[in-house]
Amino acid sequence: MLDELREKVIGFCDKGNLSEAYKLLLPDVENNDGEALALMGDLYYYGSENDFPANFQKAFEYYTTSAIVGNHYGSYMLACCYANGEGIEQSDIKAFENYKIAAELGNIAAKIELGLCYINGIGTTANEEEGLNWMHSAADDGHAQAQFNLGVLYRDKQIAESALHWFRTAMNNGHIEAAVDLANCLMFDDVCGIQATEDNLREAFEVLNMAVKENECRAGYMLSLFYRTGTLVKESLNTAYELVRKSADLGFEMAKEELTHYKSGLFGYKYVQ
């Protein structure tokens, strides 16, 4: 029944009609249902310019009640309120405490945030092992962002096999940024400690082509290196320039700088306005 209610509430929210969503939720909220309380909190947290202004204080109150009755999402959003100082005074300690409660109740997003708290010592004493355990738990639950985070953590530790595994897993789970970070590891020896063999470069070339099609801002810039240097493909400064320009148009600062080199003739490219 609650699944059906949730779908109806989401339907009203998608249409910007939060007042109707409020009316739907009210009976279950009055019965102290944890999920309904958390959804009511969402109405006030996100709000609508049309008919339901955001109110962080009210959102915090509903999330608090939802957390008290044991709802994992209510606990997670309560932690977010504390982390961001929304509806309540900012507190890393309270955020950590509520992320932990939500994570222990199985909330995947909370597992990620709790992992980051432990790894970075936010609201608690730093404990990298515990942080990795929670990040692995979220990754094993299939969460692409957790899988990507593990790739970054292992890359920075120069544990290449684990870094590549988690970047590939995240990429295959739809995380486009992971494809570019995977390519970065495969193309440059010093990124995570593996050699840029021909097989690695071929894999990098393939995943970058995919990422370019998905408009990942760094992908065109990195793929351009293959065409500028004639690595695996016929050298083509025109193709390289267009790829860099695409990255620049998507906001990647290094690509914007690279464009000036092309336009100045640094790479032998003849720029025509």
N, C-alpha and C positions, 0 to 999 in steps of 0.2 A: 504493500500500500504506500509506504514511504517512497519507494522508487517511482511510483506513478505520480505522487505529489511533487517529487523533485523535478521530474520532467516537465510538469505543468508550470512550476515556478520558473524553471529555466526558459521555457517558452515565452512567458510574460516578460522576463528580463531581457531576452533577445529582442523583443519588440519595444523595449524601453518603458514598459507598463509595470512599474514596480508597485504601484498602489494595488493592483489586482493580485500581484504576488503576495503582498502583505496580507490581504484578506484571506487568501488561501492558507497561508501559514498560521494565522492567528489561533485557530482551534487547537492545533498540535503544540504550539508554543505555550498556550494556557495549560496544556496537560504536561508541560515540562519535558517534552521530547527533545533529546539532545541534538538530533540532526536538524529538526525544525528550528531550534534556538540558534544553531550555527548558521543556517540559511537566512534567518532573520537578521543576524549580525551582518551577513554579506550584503543584504539590501541596504543597510545603513552605511556599511564600509565603502561600497562602490557608488551607491546613489545614482540618481538620474537627474539631469538638468530639467527634464520635462515636468516630473510630478513628485519626485522623491529625493530631496537634497541629501547629500552625504552627511553623516553625523558620526564622527569617530567615537565620541563618548558613548553614544547609544550602542554602537557596534561592539565596543569593548564590554559593555554590560551584558549584552546577549552572549558574546563569546565566553565570558566568565561563567555565566550560568550553565552554558552548554558543557564547558570543561568540568564543572562541579559534578554534573550527572554522568561524566565519563565518556564524552564524545571526543574522539581523537582529532577530528578536524577543528572542533571548537578550541581544543587545547593548542593546536598548531597556530590558528589565527590569533589566539590570545598571545602566544609567544611573539608573533609578528608585530602586534600592537606594542608590546614592551620593547621590542628591538628597534622600532621606528619612532617610538614616542607618540603614537597615535591614540588619542583618547585617554592617555595616561602618561605619567612621567616616564621618560626613557630609562630602561634598566636592563643592562646586559645579563645581570644575574637572574632576574625574573624571566627574561627571554630564554636563557639556557634551561632553567628549571621546567618551563612549560614545553620547550622543544623535547626535553627528555621524557616528560610524561606522554606526549603525543607519539614520540618514536616508539616507546615501549608498548603503546597501544596499537602500533602497526602503521602509523602514518608515514608514507614514504618520503614526502617532502620534508617532514620533520627529521627523519633519519639523516638526510643530507645536511640540513642546517646544524643538527647536533654534531655531526662529524666535523663540520667546519669550525664549530665552537671549540671542540676538543683540539683540533689541529692548530688553530690560531690562538688558543687561550682566551676566548671571548666569553666572559661570564663565569669562567671556571679556570682551574689550573690546566695548562697545556698538557695534553696526553696524546701524542701522535698515534700510538698503537690503538687506543680506544677510538680515536677519530677515524682511522682507517677501517676498523671493524664496522662502525656504523655506515661508512660510505660503501663498504663492500655489501652490507646488508641491503641497502637501497639499490645498488647496482644489480645484485642477484635477484631483486624484485622486478628487474627489467626497466629501471628508470634511466633514460639516456643521459640526463645531466649528471647523475651520479657516476655513470660509466665514463663520461668525458672527464669529470673531475679526477677520477682515479688515473686516467691517462696522463693528465697534467702533473699530478703528484708523483707518479713513477717516472715520468720524463725528467722532472726536475731533480729526481734522485739518481738519474742516469741508469735506471733499471729498464733496459730497452725492451726486453721480451714482454714485460708486464705493460709497459707504456703502449706498445704497438697493439697488444691484445685488446686493451680497453678502448683505445681510439677506434680500432676496427669494429669492436662491438657496438660502441656508441654510434658510429657512422651507419652501420647496418640497421640500427634502431631509429634512423632518421635524423641524427644530429649532424647537420652539415658542417658546422665548425670543426667537428672531430676529423672530418675528411682532410681539411687543410692542415690541421696539426699533425695528422698522420703523415701527410706528404712532407711536411717540414722535417720530421724525424728521418724519413727515408732519403731525403735529398741532401742533407747536410750532416757530415760526420759528427760534429760537435754538439748537436742538439740533444740527442739522447744516447750517444755513444756507439752507434752502429755505422758501418761503412755504406757509402752511397754506391752500391753495386748496380750493375745493369738491371737486374731483376727488381731491385728496390726502386730504381728510377722509373721503370716501366709501371710499377704499381702506383707511384706518385703521379705520373702523367695521367693515368686512367682516372684516379679519384679526383684530381684537379679538374679534369674535363667535366666530370659529373658536378662538381661544386660550382663551376662557372655557370652551368645551366641553371643551377639553383640560386644564382645571384649572391653567393657568398663573397663578401667584399674583397677578401685577400686573394681569392683563388686565381683571378685573371692575372694579377701581378706575378704570382709565383709560376703560373703556367707560361707566362711570357718568357721566362728565363730559358725554357727549352727551345723556343723559336729564335730567341736572340742569339743563343750560342750554338744552335744546330745540334742539340743533344736529342737523340732518338728520332728527330724529324729534320726535314730540310730547313736550313736557316731561312727565316723570313722576318725581316724587320717590320714589314707592314703588319703581319699578323701579331707580332710582339707588341707593336704600338697600340693596335686596337684592343688587345687584352689589357694592357696597362690603362688605357683610357677608360675601359669599362670599370676597372677597379677604382679609378679616380672618381668616376661619376657616382659610384656607390659609397664614396666617402673615405676610402682608405688613404691615409695621409702619405705613406711611403710611395704609393702609386702617383699621387699628385706631384711629389718631388721628382719621381722618375720621368714623368712627362716632360719636365723642363729639360732633362738631359737629352731626350729624343729631339725636342724642338731646337735645341742648341747644336745638334749634329754630333753630340758626343759619341754616339754609337755608330756613326756613319749613316744615320737615317736622314733622308731628305724630306723635311717637313714642309708641306704646302698648305697655306691657309685657305 
